[in-house]
Each structure stands twice: as structure tokens, then as C-alpha cells.
Amino acid sequence: MHRVTYALAVCPASLRLTDADVTTYAAIPNPAYDPSGEQWCELSHHHIGDHAAEVQSADVPDRSYWVLWRDGEPYRIALLPNCTVTRPSLVPGEDPAVCLLYGAHGGDHDFPDED
């Protein structure tokens, strides 16, 4: 049985993408976002492993481009499957909430209806 925990605090790590990477991921077909050069780790505080931030989503179903990095090392951008963990919506009658992070991410899950 998979234990689902909910993100309470986000990791404070950040990095800056190159202008070339921002341009590349802004130009993919049907972009979901206008990517920013400044990226903040979206994983829970005190996660283990790489930091991660979603750079872009849209051209491949059920996958997104994520920038991954470790402190003091160069970053890499990878196309990763979306996390499939769900939990009941906090809004009665709505579909279950799906974690916003990538599959097999470290730390807690992050759901769209949590603020």
C-alpha cells in the first residue's frame, strides 16, 4: 500500500535557466506555460535527491519537462511522466486531485487544491 502525504512546505532552492533553454521550452508545440528563467524547487522541504521544477508541459500527454539539479552542480532538463497518485478532492463532487509533480519524485505529493 502506498502512503500518501501532503506537502506542507516547499524547498527553497532555486536556479536560473539559460536564455537558450527558456527560448527552447517556450517554443514547443502548444506550450502550457511561458517559462521563466528563474526556477524554484517544487518538492517538499527536506526532500531527498535532486531539486526539481516544471519547465514546460504540453506537447507529450501525461509528461512534462522538468529541470533537475543538485546544489553546486549543472542542471539537466528531462521529459518525465507525471505522478499518478490521487486523493479525494477537497471540493465535494469534483474529480479526485492528481499530484502535480513527476512520477517517483522525492518528498511529499502536491495537489492543485492545496494552498
Summary of the structure (lengths in Angstrom):
residues: 115
radius of gyration: 14.5
end to end distance: 26.5
largest distance: 45.5
contacts: 294
relative contact order: 0.24
helix: 7%
strand: 31%
